[in-house]
Amino acid sequence: MNVSLASGTPTGILDSAGPLMVWVIVLGFVFIECAFIIGLFLPGDSLLFAAGVVLAQQDLEGHAWLLSVAAMLTAIVGNMLGYYIGHKTGHVIVTRRGGRVLNTANLDRARDFLDRRGFWAIVLARWIPWIRTLAPLIAGAAKMDPRRFMVATSIGALAWVPTLVLAGYYAAGLVSGMPWLKAVALWASIAFFVLGTAYGVYRYRQEIHRPADTVGAARD
């Protein structure tokens, strides 16, 4: 899997940047997605997969495993912060009139999902992007036992983070004998993440500028 790349090529630039940038971006985005409402709009799944692909490009298997552990712990800490935000603020979660994501219908669907499945809803929420961010807020507002929540969110993080990071790493390794395909996979992953983030921030700004849904908030 050791492919020699000229420093002038785009992938050579990534090599010279080192893994630090990957660590900073992944840990920062995972924390934000798991703790704050803007996380609803961030492409967490594609970010973790892309991180594995980038580390594979640099032949950093140890970093892929260590990043999996660090990002898993970060996801747990982020969700615990989201839980305590929900615990302190109650069910006053921002919704917007006419919002496509931040609306009372989506909030009700997330609550219903947690009400029906309880403990396992927190575990499964890791694989459902918009519920992944709302689940800790709702669990905290509902005063779910914090130790029970921490166990559930830890199981979910263990199944979520390493699976995607290592899948990206070893999937990229499968095409190591075809450098052109490996480069395509690398840049496709990065492009999907960058465009997804840009679109997510754009969508968030659109939603947050809508008037607050005071009727929905009052009903909560």
Residue pairs with C-beta under 8 A, 6 or more apart in sequence:
1 56
1 59
1 173
1 176
2 59
3 59
3 176
3 179
3 182
5 11
5 12
5 15
6 12
7 13
7 15
7 16
10 187
11 57
11 183
11 186
14 54
14 57
14 58
14 186
15 57
15 58
18 58
19 55
19 58
19 60
19 63
19 67
22 51
22 54
22 55
22 63
22 67
23 63
23 67
23 70
25 47
25 51
26 47
26 48
26 51
26 67
26 71
27 70
27 71
27 74
29 42
29 44
29 47
29 197
30 44
30 47
30 48
30 71
30 74
30 75
30 78
30 161
31 74
31 75
31 77
31 78
32 38
32 39
32 42
32 78
33 39
33 42
33 44
33 78
33 132
33 133
34 74
34 75
34 77
34 78
34 79
34 81
34 82
34 132
34 133
34 136
35 78
35 79
35 81
35 82
35 85
35 136
36 82
36 133
37 93
37 94
37 102
37 133
37 137
38 201
38 204
39 132
39 133
40 101
40 102
40 129
40 130
40 133
40 134
40 204
41 101
41 200
41 201
41 203
41 204
41 207
42 196
42 197
42 200
43 192
43 193
43 196
43 197
43 200
44 129
44 132
45 129
45 164
46 189
46 192
46 193
46 196
47 193
47 197
48 71
48 160
48 161
48 164
48 165
48 168
49 164
49 165
49 167
49 168
49 189
50 168
50 189
50 190
50 192
50 193
51 64
51 67
51 71
51 165
51 168
52 64
52 164
52 165
52 166
52 167
52 168
52 169
52 170
52 171
52 172
53 168
53 169
53 171
53 172
53 185
53 186
53 189
53 190
54 186
54 189
54 190
55 61
55 63
55 64
55 67
55 168
55 169
56 64
56 168
56 169
56 170
56 171
56 172
56 173
56 176
56 182
57 172
57 182
57 183
57 186
61 169
64 165
64 166
64 169
65 162
65 166
67 165
68 161
68 162
68 165
68 166
69 162
71 161
71 165
72 157
72 158
72 160
72 161
72 162
73 157
75 126
75 153
75 157
75 160
75 161
76 150
76 153
76 154
76 157
79 135
79 136
79 153
79 157
80 136
80 146
80 149
80 150
80 153
81 136
82 133
82 135
82 136
82 137
82 140
83 136
83 137
83 139
83 140
83 144
83 146
83 149
83 153
84 140
85 136
85 137
85 140
86 93
86 136
86 137
86 138
86 139
86 140
86 141
86 142
87 140
87 141
87 143
87 146
88 140
89 137
89 141
90 141
90 220
91 138
91 141
91 220
92 217
92 220
93 107
93 134
93 137
93 138
93 141
93 220
94 102
94 208
94 212
95 102
95 103
95 104
95 107
95 212
95 213
95 216
95 217
96 102
96 103
96 207
96 208
96 210
96 211
96 212
96 213
97 210
97 211
97 212
97 213
98 210
99 207
99 210
99 213
100 203
100 207
101 130
101 203
101 207
102 207
102 208
102 210
103 213
103 216
104 213
104 216
104 219
106 130
106 134
107 134
107 138
107 216
110 130
110 131
110 134
110 135
110 138
111 138
113 121
113 125
113 128
113 131
114 121
114 122
114 125
114 135
114 138
114 139
114 142
117 124
119 148
119 152
120 152
121 131
121 135
122 135
122 136
122 139
122 144
122 149
122 152
122 153
122 156
123 152
123 153
123 155
123 156
123 159
124 156
125 131
125 132
125 135
125 156
126 132
126 153
126 156
126 157
126 159
126 160
127 156
127 159
127 160
136 149
136 153
139 149
140 149
168 189
171 185
172 182
172 185
172 186
175 181
175 182
175 185
176 182
